[in-house]
């Protein structure tokens, strides 16, 4: 087999047939961190070093692991030098998703199909930049057939740039993490933008509801929350009002209880407006104090938290009243209790296990997630893949996932365990149809 040929990750004839049917389906990227400003300005991608290393904490983390000096990671070294340093460590990444993504991106975006290493790096860099000359962000969105992408946005954002660019709808996602973090300066900013005082719990809720309605008016169909773990206790309305009144002096347990109340309330607001709710949890943020002080957030110093308890999640979903249960997608950064969360969906059918997230977005991690959902939930209802990325070249992650999905289903067909017609239908649903239906696109 040639290096990264057309059948990479496809181990059977059945897998190749399934992949052929899904590889060119449009992309719905329902969770990403792409810059709407760069989309609106149709930014140039003329330098592969900048495109890859400006904001990719996956690559930054791997470079640190291989001993690269921070000057070439988040420092002020020229992007060519950063690219050459990254190229040097690529051969050490056997089995890493980065090794797959790097070579799939090279092929898809520049047409280069050769191993990236110290020896090939100068030639690859020169050839890639020559082929990227004149290529812009919207060109890539069109090339990858991105029909819909949802950026990640704060309730105070003005959303002035969201809209349709070429064939791609760029919609906002409502992510109120800062509001639920109860930072005083932020709450004042929220009050200013919403034109509602946030001194009381009711004021905060009114402000958030106003901003949510504004987001919906701008095409928002999705919300998102990132947090450590589901709350053990959920404050009642009166308890939450008292806790909010003294919010600057709360204990850890009181903060958790108030957070649970606000998250539950927001779930009801999402259900009322037909908003899909995403919950990302089991993550430890900014674990290295020195690295955080030097490089800031989202720079490669986050980790999976302890294996989360499904019992707290059960209590949270059980507390939702009838009619206040939004369609919900859950993502645990620590997938040690993946089977428990997949099984949870049987008790709460409005909940789905999301794509293998972040550290789990590997060849084995994706297959493990597919298998857990297949065995403990219903694989055919999966909403499939998303990028969760800040890089426009990262849309090859959909191809990576679709190959793994085709191989997973194809192996079952090959062993006589599954019908090919069903495999083709389910693969199309997971790759595209299910999320299109969920978002009513």
N, C-alpha and C positions, 0 to 999 in steps of 0.2 A: 504494500500500500504506500502511495506517495505521501509526503509530508502534508498534513492538513488538506487532503483531497476532498472531493465532494461528499464522500461517505464517512467522514470522521464522526465518531460516536454512534454510528449506525451499524449494528452487528448482525443484521439478518436481512433477507430479502423483504420480509414483511415490514420491517422498520423503514427500509428505503421507500417502500410503496406508500406507507402512511406519511412519511416526511414529505414526499413529493406532493401530496394533497394539501399539506398545511403550510409549506415553507413560504409561499407567496401571499398568504392571507394578510389583510391590513393589520396594523398594530394599534391597539388601544392601550396607551401607557397611563394607567390610572393612579400611579404614584411616582413622582419624580421630583428632583430638586433642580431642574434646569432653569436657566435665567430667562424670564419672559422678556427682559430688556434686550438680550442678545438675539432672541427670536424676532422681536419687533424691528430691531435695527438691521436684521439679516447679517449678523457679524461674519467676518471672514474666518476661515479655518486654514489659513495658508501655512501655519507652522505646526507640525505634528507634535513637537515638544510641548508647545503651549496647550494644544488641544488635550493632550494626555496628562500633563503634569501641573496644570494651573490649579486644579481643585480636586484631584482624585486621591482621596485618603487611602484607598486600597493600595495604590502604587506606592504612596508615601510610606505606609506601614511596612510593606515588603522591602523597600529600600533600606529602611532602618534595620530591619531584621538581618539584612546582608551587609551591614556595616558601612553604608554610604553616609558621608558627612551631611549634616542638616543643611549646609550651604546649598547642596544640590537637590534638596527636597522642598523645604518651604523657604529657603534662603534666597539671596539675590543673584545667584549664578545665572548666566544666560540660559535660555531654554534649550539651546543646542547642547550645552554641557550637561544639563539635567537629563536630556534624552539619552546621551551617550552613557551616563552613569546608570540609568534605568536599564538600558540594553545589556550592560555588563552582567546584571544580576538575573536577567530573564531565564538563562539556562538552569539556574538554581531553583526555579519555581515548578519543577515537575509535579503534576497532580493538582497544582493550584488553579483555581478558575482564572486567575490572571494570565497564566500561560495560554489557556484557550482563548480568552478574550483578546489578548494582545495580538495573536496571530490571525484570529478571525477578523479583527478590526483592520489590520494591515491589508488583508485580502479584500475585504468588502469595500473599504474606503479608498484604497490606493491601488489595488490590483497586484500588490506585492505578495508573493507566496514563497517565502524562504524563512528559515529559522532566524530570529533576531538574537544577536549576541555581540560581543565586543568586536569581532572581526567584521561582521556584516553591517554594524550600526552606521558608520559614516555613509556608506552607499545607500542604505535604506533611508536614512534621514534626507539625503539629497534627492533621491528619486521620489520619495513620498511628498516632499514639499513642492517639487516640480509638478506633480500630479494634483496637488491640492490648490495650486495657483488658480484663483478665481472661484474656488468652491466656497459656498456660504452655507450658513446654518439651515436656511430653508431648502437648499439643494439636498442636504442630507435627510431632512424630514421627508422630502418627496421620494428620495431614493429608497428609504426604508419603509415607505408606504404608511407613515404615521398619520392616521386619520383623526386621532384624538389624544391629547396629552393633558394631564392635570398637574399643574405646578403646586408647590406647597406655600401657602400664604397666611400671613398673620391677620387677625380681624381688623387691625388699623390700616392695612394696605389699601391704596386707592384703586387698584385693579385697572388703571387707566389703559394698560397695554394689552389686556386679554381680549381675544377675539379670534377671527379666522385668518390664517396666513396660508395662502395657496389652498392646498387640500387638507390642511391641518387645523382643527379646532383646538385652541389653547384656552383651557378653562381653569379657574382658580379652585383651590382646595382650602376649606376652612380649618385652620389649625390654631386653636386657642390655648396652646400650652402656657404661654406667658401670663395670660389672664388667670388661669387656674393655679399658677405659681404664686399669685398674690403679691407680686412686686409692686411697691407703692408708686414708684415713678411710672411704671407701665400702666397701672390702673388710672392714673391721671391722664395719660395719653389716650387711653381708651375712652375715657369720659369726654375728652375734648373732641375726638373724632365722631363719636356717637351722639354728642350733644345731650348726654344724660349723665347725671352725677353717679359715681360709683361708690359713694360712701357707705351704702347699705347693700345687703345681699340682693334685695329686690332691684336696686339701681344697677348692680352688676348684671343681673339677669336681663334687665330691659336693654342695657347697652349691648350685650352679646346678641340678643335676639334681633335688635335693629341691624347690627352688622351682618348677621347671618342672612337676613332678608336682602340686604344690599348685595351680598355674595351671590345669592340665588338669582337676583336680577341681572348679574353679570355672567350667568351660565353655570354657576357652581352646582355640582351634583354629588360632591364627596366631602366628607370631613375626615380629620385625622388627629390622633392623639398619641403622644409618646410619653411613657411613664415607667417607673420601676416595676410596679406590680399592682394587681387589683387590690382595692381596699378591703381590710378585714371587717370594718364597720362602716356603715353609711349613716350619716347624721340625718335626723328628721328636719323638716322645714324650720321649726322653732330652734332646734339645736344648731342648725347651720347658720341661722341669723345671728345667734349669740357668738358663735365661733368667728364669724366674719367680722363682727364688731370689734373683736380683740385680735384680729388677724396677725398683727406684728409680734405677738407673744405666745403663739400656739406651740404646743408640744408636737413631736413627730406624729403621735397617734391622733391628735386633734386635727392636724393638717391633712392626714390621710382620710379621716372621717369627712371633713369638709370637701375634700377633693372628690370623694365618692358621691356625695350629694350633688355636686355641680355636674359631674360626668353623667350621672343618672338623669338629671334634669335636661342636660343637653341631648341625651339620647332621645328623650321625648320630643324635643324640638326638631331633631333630625327626622324622626318618624313622621311628624306632622307635615314636613316639607318634602318628604320623599328623598332624603339625603342618605347616601350610603355612609356608614360609620366605619372607619378603620382604627384599630387599636394596636399600637406597637409597644411591646413591653419586654421586661426581663433584660434590661440594658443598664450597665454602669457607665456613666459619662465622665470623660476627662479624668481618667484614673492616674495619669502621671502629672503631678503638680508642676514639675520643671518644664515638661513638654507643653503643658497647657499654657503656662505663663509665656512661653516663647512663641507658640504657634496658634493658640486660641482654640475655639471649638471646631469640631468636624475636621480634625487634622490627623486622625488615626490613633487616638488614645482611648477609645471606647472599648468596652468588653461585654461579653455576655454575663448577666447576673446569675445568681443561684437558680436552680431549676424551679420555675414558678409553680405554685399550688393551684390546681384546677378548682379546689374547693372555694377559694375566694372569688374566682370567676363565676362559679355556679351561683353563689350568693348574689353577685352583682346582676347577672342576667335574670335570676328568679325575682329580683326586686322590681323589674320592669312591669308596668301595668299593661293590660291588653290595649292595643292601639298605640302604645308608646315603645314599640320594639322595632327599631330601624334595622334594615338589612345591614349586617355587621360582618367585618372581616378581621380576624385576629392573627397577629404575627408575634411569636415568641422568639427572641434572639437566642435564648437557650432552648434548644429543641429536645431536651432530655425528657420532657413530659408531652411529647408530640402526640402519642397515642391517646393520652388523657384528654387533650384538647380536641382531637379529632372525634373522640367518642362523645364529648360534650355537645357537639352539633346535633346529635340524635335527640337530646333532651330539649334543645333550643334550635329548631330548624332555621331560624332567621340568622343564625351564626354560621360562618364558613371559615375554615382554616385557609389562610392566605398562602402566597408563594413563599418558597424558602427564602428567608430574609437575611441579607447582609452576610454574616459569617457562614450561614447555611447555604448560600447560593453557590454551591459547588456541584460537581458532577454527582457525587454520592448524596449530598444534601438534598438536591432536587429529587433524586430517585427515592430517597428515604421519605420525603414529604409526600410524593405521589403514592407510595406504598401505604403509608399510614392513613391517608385520606381514603384510599381504596378499601382498606381492610376495616376501618373503624367509622367511616362516614360514607360518602357516595362520590366516587371520583368524577363521575360525569357531570357533577354540579360545580366543579372547581372553576374559579374565575381566571385561572392561568397566571401569566407572567406580567411583570412590571419591571422598570429599570431601577428605581430608587437611586437615580444617578444624577451627577452634575455634569456629565460629559455627553456631548451630542454624538460621539462615535460609539457610545455604549449600546446602541440599539441592536448590536449583534447579540446581546444577551437574550433577546427573543429567539434568535436562531439557535443559540446554545440550548435554551429550554425546549424548543420545539424538537430538536434532535433527541434530547433525553426523553421527552414524552413519547416520541415515535418509537424509540428503542424499547422503552418500558412496555408499551402496548404491543409492539411487534414481537417481542420475546414471548408474550402470552399467546399470541396467534401461532407462532412457530411451534410452541409446545402443544398445540391443540387445545389450549385452555380457554380460548376466546375467539369469537367470530370476527372475521376480517371486516365485514360490513359494519358491525357495531363499533369496531376499533376506529374505522375511518370517521364515522359520525361523531363519536365521543371526542376524538382528537380535534376535529374542527370546532366542536363546542368549547373545549377547554382553551384552544389556541385563540379563539376569537368570539364565537357566538354567545357564550354565556355572559361575558362581561358587557358585550354590546346590549344584550337584553336587560341586564341588571341596571345599566345606566340609562336605559330607554333611548338609545342613540338611533 
